[in-house]
Amino acid sequence: MTTDQKSWESAVQHLYADGYAFIATGPRKHEDWRADVLAVMERAAPDPRGWAGHDDTANERSQEHPDFPFCRPSFRADPSRPLTPADIGKRLREIDRASAENLLLALTDGGCTLRNLERFTESFEELQGLARTILARYGDAFTCHTNVSSIGHVGTLDFGQPMGWSPMTIYGEDCGLVVVSDTEVGLFWAFDDI
């Protein structure tokens, strides 16, 4: 499956317009893709294709904190220390493609649950099609990583189980997906103050 700018942007805006989210893609320039993830978090890496993402937090960032709301969990103790590639590596784990598709749908609003889909008029299969359109941008050979976990599952997320997450932001809840291809890194993050 392939996708074009119009289809990708339409899928992103449709799925995330009513949530509180950060969606952005940047170029993959380093062997250690976690450095590229940091550049996207800091808004220092524009979308290599010029495609529009979605950033509900843009007005809250500052020169001192261009990566807002992303931070180390001990942000309150040491607000001057930014995230590092090692911090990201400690908080993300790889998941399979099917889990990534469902996670993209769970990230449409706070709570990281597929119950978020109840507000859409489309069927679950149609919404999965939008998630596949989003992932198609990254080609066929990409990996997916998340700070979300479901109890007792490695590599697969079970949305029927309680979910947990490793904090990456200042919010009470933040759940995200990082998609890594040979040429791009995509970030999909939802926030909630719970």
Steps between C-alpha positions, in 0.01 A plus 500: 500500500620850421364836601513856375509834681128567474399154629754506783415852619127427476539184712709683762259792528192279508632272773667759725304825454290448814775365727802669655789372292840552343554342158821574309751334270864587456791370296705202612857630505667287766566131538362542853146605405436616858703814420262570211204452734644773725532736203131447417402555865693829495337603171855529362436260211231605254300240316726389213204486262338821621189312614291655779495330839296599803629683808257604773797596723671745261388813689631365830864452403771761555861570407608347829286190441460448123422134568194580716318291615765229466734479798668265736266360767709678763430832326389667821829408672724610211310700237819607325600147395342407168416150386785296355499208254565273800189636678293420193650153471406422861136594444422346161449138404444351157152382402357322197318668212151387605555650846624823338184525289280461807718737701458771235125464554526494881701825487207692352415624850615462860483167674684301231204274439310378198184630670614838364367382164137519614485866397580421136228414251726268299521127569802354677621361166477843337694657787763225472527598134588855608765364738645293214503810280705679767746213536531457121698823487791318665519223237507128560812468715443705813505429870256626762582595856281618787512609861171310555476147632231250582558260784643163401562579134834560329500647148121499480253736666179350637246779526275272703753515785587792728753730332801669652758739362849633568470880532654710225324831570382724781142376463332253736454266206697487178483215257690489176626318197829548317526365146853455368583443133834526320425862407247638753386491862136570582365595843137454600426611857182561699483683833253511785517671841293224666 
